[in-house]
């Protein structure tokens, strides 16, 4: 069976074919970006909803008080140092050092972060953006240690989640909670506004156990430089989502994003919660021989998050 035949079989009934032979292809998004109509009862302002729909991301500030931030930042430091007895399978280290790059299943390793994942300030906004009840597709803590934090290259999360996890539609959103200041110098999240409206079918087959290398340095499922250049020029430039500790960045699953390496003394740490609509539960992978491990994609029968209000405590 040649690569084209295998690809055609895998992409039957596939609205977003990717990992294609030949040349990279661009197509219009087939799903809404904002799945709810704004009303006075919405958890975000009308201007915020419009900004998200147009640009594919939203930055919200001053959502937590000093005591809450102290709980979150101290817990993040503890997890980085291994104080949570985290199994090796849930830890990803930097390509050229033993420094921790990512802690996966964040909600399972910390009571404080499990509570944060259910908080209305995050999960409630996700429900509004996606127009559905939500569950956690993935949670993680990303670090960029001072002097050693490597870059995250440009990519669409949905391309990977669709190809390797079997996420059918673009009905998921990430919430990134900044646990250190993210400034222009220490590798803040970079986004291409408007890119959420274009799906990029990337070239190349998915290697066996691709996640074992892609989590340190992604090479498959990434757009060509020329495509990124054209989309950035169309957007009028690249957005840098900077902020103080406690800032929350919501971004659509198909928004192109990445971040530079950190060669400064100032570390960067962000918690990520990926909310997927209950109606968008995973199927078989669309462009991989088998699904990725559970720590990367929640394949169990999803349970809708029961959102909670009130102050975070340790």
C-alpha positions in Angstrom: 0.0 0.0 0.0 1.5 3.3 -1.0 1.5 6.5 1.0 -1.3 8.1 -1.1 -3.6 5.1 -0.7 -3.0 4.8 3.0 -3.6 8.5 3.4 -6.9 8.4 1.4 -8.1 5.5 3.7 -7.2 7.4 6.9 -8.9 10.6 5.8 -12.3 9.1 4.7 -15.0 11.4 6.2 -12.3 13.7 7.4 -13.1 17.4 7.3 -9.5 18.4 8.0 -7.1 16.1 6.2 -3.4 16.6 7.1 0.0 14.8 7.1 -0.6 14.7 3.3 1.8 13.7 0.5 2.9 16.3 -2.0 2.4 20.0 -1.1 1.1 21.8 1.9 -2.6 22.8 1.5 -4.6 25.6 3.0 -8.4 25.5 3.5 -11.1 27.6 5.2 -12.2 26.6 8.6 -15.5 24.7 8.6 -16.4 25.4 12.3 -17.3 28.5 14.2 -14.6 30.2 16.3 -17.1 31.5 18.9 -19.8 28.9 19.4 -22.1 31.1 21.6 -24.0 34.3 21.0 -23.0 37.0 23.4 -25.5 38.2 26.0 -25.5 40.2 29.2 -25.1 36.9 31.1 -21.9 36.0 29.3 -18.7 35.5 31.5 -16.8 37.9 29.2 -17.5 41.3 27.7 -19.0 41.8 24.3 -15.7 43.4 23.1 -13.8 40.5 24.4 -16.1 38.0 22.6 -15.6 39.9 19.4 -11.8 40.1 19.8 -11.7 36.3 20.3 -13.9 35.6 17.3 -11.8 37.9 15.1 -8.3 37.1 16.4 -8.5 33.6 17.8 -7.3 34.5 21.3 -8.2 36.6 24.4 -6.0 38.0 27.2 -7.7 38.5 30.6 -5.9 40.2 33.5 -6.3 40.6 37.3 -8.4 37.5 37.7 -6.7 36.2 40.9 -5.8 37.8 44.2 -2.3 37.7 45.8 -3.2 34.7 48.1 -4.4 32.7 45.1 -1.3 33.4 43.1 0.9 32.5 46.0 -0.8 29.0 46.2 -0.4 28.5 42.4 3.2 29.7 42.1 4.4 27.7 45.1 2.7 24.6 43.9 4.3 25.0 40.5 7.8 25.4 42.0 7.2 22.2 44.1 6.1 20.2 41.0 9.2 21.4 39.1 11.4 20.2 41.9 9.8 16.8 41.9 8.0 17.3 45.2 4.9 15.8 43.8 6.5 12.4 43.2 5.6 12.7 39.5 6.2 9.6 37.4 8.7 9.8 34.6 6.0 9.3 32.0 4.5 12.6 32.9 7.8 14.6 32.8 9.4 16.0 29.6 12.9 17.4 29.9 14.7 19.9 27.8 16.5 18.4 24.7 20.0 19.3 25.9 19.6 19.1 29.7 17.8 17.5 32.6 15.8 20.7 33.2 12.0 20.1 33.3 10.2 21.3 30.2 6.7 20.1 30.8 4.7 18.3 33.6 1.7 16.6 32.1 -1.6 15.6 33.9 -1.3 18.7 36.0 -4.8 18.3 37.4 -3.9 14.8 38.7 -0.6 15.9 40.5 -2.0 18.9 42.3 -5.2 19.6 44.3 -4.7 23.3 43.7 -4.5 23.0 39.9 -7.3 20.4 39.8 -9.5 23.0 41.5 -8.2 25.7 39.1 -9.2 23.6 36.1 -12.8 23.6 37.3 -12.9 27.3 38.2 -15.6 29.4 36.5 -13.0 31.9 35.6 -11.5 29.3 33.3 -13.9 26.5 32.7 -16.9 28.8 32.6 -15.3 31.0 29.9 -14.4 27.8 28.0 -18.1 26.7 28.1 -19.2 30.0 26.7 -16.5 30.0 23.9 -17.4 26.5 22.9 -21.1 26.6 23.4 -21.1 23.3 25.3 -20.2 21.5 28.5 -16.5 20.8 28.5 -14.0 18.2 29.7 -10.2 18.3 30.1 -8.5 17.0 27.0 -5.1 17.7 28.4 -3.4 19.6 31.2 0.2 20.5 31.6 2.7 22.9 33.2 5.2 24.4 30.8 8.6 25.7 32.0 11.3 27.7 30.4 14.2 27.7 32.8 16.5 30.7 32.7 19.3 30.2 30.2 18.0 26.8 29.2 14.4 27.1 28.0 14.1 26.0 24.4 11.6 27.4 21.9 8.3 26.0 20.9 8.0 26.2 17.1 5.0 27.5 15.3 2.1 25.1 15.2 -1.6 24.6 15.4 -2.6 22.4 18.3 -5.7 21.2 16.5 -3.5 19.8 13.6 -1.8 17.5 16.1 -4.9 16.7 18.2 -6.8 15.9 15.0 -4.0 13.8 13.3 -2.7 11.9 16.3 -5.5 12.0 18.9 -8.6 11.9 16.8 -10.2 15.2 17.7 -12.9 15.6 15.1 -13.7 19.3 15.0 -12.3 22.7 15.9 -14.3 22.9 19.2 -11.5 23.1 21.8 -9.8 26.0 23.6 -6.6 26.3 25.7 -6.4 28.5 28.8 -2.9 29.4 29.7 -2.4 30.8 33.2 0.9 32.8 33.6 2.7 31.7 36.8 5.6 34.1 36.3 5.8 37.4 34.5 5.9 36.8 30.7 7.8 39.7 29.1 9.3 40.3 25.7 12.6 38.8 26.8 11.8 35.4 28.4 9.8 33.7 25.6 6.1 34.8 25.9 3.4 33.1 23.9 3.3 34.4 20.3 0.2 34.2 18.1 -0.8 34.9 14.5 -4.1 36.8 14.8 -6.7 35.5 12.4 -4.9 32.3 11.7 -7.7 30.3 13.4 -9.7 30.7 10.3 -7.3 28.7 8.1 -6.5 25.0 8.4 -3.0 24.1 7.2 -2.7 20.5 5.9 0.9 19.7 6.7 3.1 17.5 4.7 4.6 14.1 5.7 3.5 10.9 7.4 3.3 10.7 11.2 6.3 8.6 12.5 5.7 5.7 14.9 5.6 7.1 18.5 6.1 10.6 17.2 5.3 12.1 20.6 8.5 10.7 22.0 10.5 13.3 20.0 7.8 15.9 19.1 7.3 17.0 22.7 10.9 18.1 22.8 11.2 19.4 19.3 8.3 19.2 16.8 9.2 18.5 13.2 6.1 16.8 11.8 2.8 18.7 11.6 4.3 22.2 11.4 3.6 24.8 8.7 6.2 25.8 6.1 8.0 29.1 6.9 6.6 30.7 3.8 3.1 30.0 5.0 3.7 31.5 8.4 5.3 34.5 6.8 2.3 35.1 4.5 -0.2 34.7 7.3 1.7 37.0 9.7 1.8 39.6 7.0 -1.9 39.3 6.3 -2.5 39.7 10.1 -0.4 42.9 10.2 2.2 41.3 12.5 2.5 38.8 15.3 0.8 39.3 18.7 2.9 38.8 21.8 0.7 37.7 24.8 2.6 39.3 27.6 1.5 39.8 31.2 2.1 39.7 34.9 1.6 36.6 37.0 -2.0 35.6 37.0 -2.8 36.7 33.5 -4.9 34.2 31.6 -4.7 33.7 27.8 -7.5 31.8 26.0 -6.6 30.7 22.5 -8.5 28.7 19.9 -7.2 25.2 19.1 -6.4 26.2 15.5 -4.6 29.5 16.2 -1.0 29.4 15.1 1.3 30.0 18.0 4.8 29.4 19.3 7.4 31.0 21.6 11.1 31.9 21.5 13.8 30.3 23.6 14.7 31.8 27.0 18.4 32.9 27.2 17.7 35.3 30.1 18.1 34.7 33.9 14.3 35.0 34.3 12.4 31.7 34.2 9.0 31.4 32.6 6.2 29.1 33.9 2.7 28.7 32.5 -0.1 26.3 33.3 -2.2 25.0 30.4 -5.7 23.6 30.5 -7.2 22.3 27.2 -11.0 22.2 27.3 -12.8 20.2 24.7 -16.5 20.2 24.0 -18.4 17.2 25.2 -19.8 16.8 21.7 -16.3 16.7 20.3 -15.0 13.6 22.1 -12.0 11.8 20.5 -12.3 9.1 17.8 -9.5 7.2 16.2 -6.5 9.2 15.0 -7.0 10.6 11.5 -3.3 10.5 10.4 -1.5 8.2 12.8 -1.3 4.4 13.2 -2.4 4.6 16.8 -3.4 7.1 19.5 -1.0 8.9 21.7 -0.7 8.0 25.4 -3.4 9.0 27.8 -1.3 11.7 29.5 -1.5 13.6 26.2 -5.1 13.0 25.3 -8.0 12.0 27.6 -9.5 9.0 25.8 -11.6 7.8 28.7 -15.3 8.3 28.6 -15.2 12.1 29.2 -16.9 13.6 32.3 -18.2 17.1 32.0 -16.5 19.5 34.4 -18.7 20.8 37.2 -17.6 24.4 37.4 -17.0 26.0 40.8 -16.8 29.5 42.2 -15.0 31.0 45.2 -11.4 31.6 46.2 -8.6 29.1 45.4 -6.9 27.6 48.5 -4.0 25.3 48.9 
